[in-house]
Amino acid sequence: MGRHLDTVAAFFKGIGFKYQVDEAKGLVQMGFSGKSGNWTAAADVKQDRGILIFYSIASIKVPEKARAAASEYLTRANYGLVLGNFEMDMSDGEVRYKTSISVGEKGKLTDDLISPVVLTNFGTMDRYLLGLMAVAVGGKSPAEACREAEEKAVD
């Protein structure tokens, strides 16, 4: 494996996560269970550019009729976020939260750099997932769902 991919895999091993490595694609993949539900996650290591992109992928796909409302919800959520962003594939309704870091081709990726990329990602997906589901399948207004998600984050 490449040194950055090795470092990322070692990070997950060190925190006790079960994961799978796809060397050909530069991915470390796993499942995650938060307070709001379960989802899949993937660390995408761009070895040649020294970039780590970490995704949490929502367990539901937003139905076509709810994608405009879900897009508004995700835009509202993104507005106050410092590290990372939500994105939705408008063609199939897949929603994911993305965080990333660049250390450059010759830089060193360390646990101290990986940790906030991963932990912020998991925490943010967990905070907003129930609101996404409420908008996507429950018909809740994006503004109300986002307000509720952010109020819970303060508790």
C-alpha positions in Angstrom: 0.0 0.0 0.0 1.0 3.6 -0.3 2.3 5.3 2.8 -0.7 7.6 3.2 -3.1 4.6 2.8 -1.1 2.7 5.3 -1.3 5.6 7.8 -5.1 5.9 7.4 -5.6 2.1 7.8 -3.4 2.2 10.9 -5.4 5.1 12.3 -8.7 3.1 12.1 -7.0 0.0 13.5 -5.7 2.1 16.4 -9.2 3.3 17.3 -10.6 -0.2 17.0 -12.7 0.1 13.8 -13.3 -2.8 11.4 -12.5 -1.7 7.9 -11.7 -2.9 4.5 -8.9 -1.6 2.2 -9.2 -1.4 -1.5 -5.6 -0.7 -2.6 -6.4 -0.3 -6.2 -8.9 2.5 -5.5 -7.0 3.9 -2.5 -10.0 3.4 -0.2 -10.5 2.4 3.4 -14.2 1.6 3.9 -16.3 0.9 6.9 -19.7 1.1 8.5 -20.6 3.4 11.3 -23.4 3.6 13.9 -24.2 6.9 15.4 -27.1 8.1 17.6 -29.1 9.0 14.5 -28.6 5.8 12.6 -26.1 3.8 10.6 -24.2 4.7 7.4 -21.2 3.8 5.4 -17.9 5.7 5.4 -14.9 5.8 3.1 -11.5 7.3 3.3 -10.3 8.2 -0.2 -6.6 8.6 -0.3 -5.1 10.4 -3.3 -1.5 9.2 -2.7 0.1 11.0 -5.6 -1.4 14.4 -4.4 -1.2 13.9 -0.7 -4.9 14.3 -0.1 -7.3 12.5 2.2 -11.0 12.9 1.5 -13.3 11.3 4.1 -17.0 10.6 3.3 -20.0 9.6 5.4 -22.7 8.3 3.0 -26.2 8.4 4.2 -28.1 5.1 4.5 -31.1 6.5 2.6 -31.3 8.0 -0.9 -33.6 11.0 -1.2 -36.6 10.3 -3.3 -36.8 12.4 -6.5 -39.8 14.3 -5.3 -38.0 15.4 -2.1 -34.6 16.4 -3.6 -35.3 20.1 -3.9 -36.4 20.2 -0.2 -33.4 18.0 0.8 -31.1 20.3 -1.2 -32.4 23.3 0.7 -31.9 21.4 4.0 -28.3 20.6 3.1 -27.6 24.1 2.0 -28.9 25.4 5.3 -26.8 22.9 7.2 -23.7 23.8 5.1 -24.0 27.5 5.8 -22.6 27.3 9.4 -20.2 24.4 8.9 -16.5 25.1 9.3 -14.9 21.8 8.3 -16.5 19.9 5.4 -19.8 20.0 3.5 -22.8 18.0 2.6 -23.4 17.1 -1.1 -26.2 15.4 -2.9 -26.2 13.6 -6.2 -29.3 15.0 -7.8 -29.5 12.1 -10.2 -29.9 9.3 -7.6 -30.4 11.1 -4.3 -27.2 9.9 -2.6 -26.2 12.2 0.2 -22.8 12.3 1.8 -20.8 14.5 4.1 -17.2 15.3 3.0 -14.2 16.4 5.0 -10.7 16.5 3.6 -7.1 17.5 4.2 -4.1 18.0 1.9 -0.5 17.4 3.1 1.0 17.6 -0.3 3.0 14.9 -2.2 5.9 15.0 0.3 3.9 15.8 3.5 3.3 13.4 6.3 -0.2 12.3 7.2 -0.4 11.7 11.0 -3.1 10.6 13.4 -3.3 14.2 14.7 -4.3 15.3 11.2 -6.6 12.4 10.4 -8.5 12.5 13.7 -10.4 15.8 13.2 -11.2 15.0 9.6 -12.8 11.7 10.6 -14.4 12.7 14.0 -15.8 16.0 12.8 -17.3 14.1 9.8 -19.0 11.4 11.9 -20.3 14.0 14.4 -21.7 16.2 11.7 -23.4 13.4 9.8 -24.9 12.2 13.1 -26.2 15.7 13.9 -28.0 16.2 10.6 -29.0 12.7 9.5 -32.4 12.6 11.3 -33.3 16.0 9.9 -32.4 14.8 6.4 -34.7 11.8 6.8 -37.5 14.0 8.2 -37.3 16.2 5.1 -36.7 13.4 2.6 -39.5 11.0 3.7 -41.4 12.8 6.5 -42.3 16.0 4.7 -40.8 18.3 7.4 -39.8 21.8 6.2 -36.0 22.2 5.6 -35.8 25.3 7.9 -37.5 23.5 10.8 -35.5 20.3 10.4 -32.2 22.3 10.3 -33.1 24.4 13.3 -33.9 21.3 15.3 -30.7 19.6 14.3 -28.7 22.6 15.3 -30.5 23.1 18.6 -29.7 19.4 19.5 -26.1 20.1 18.7 -26.0 22.7 21.5 -27.4 20.3 24.1 
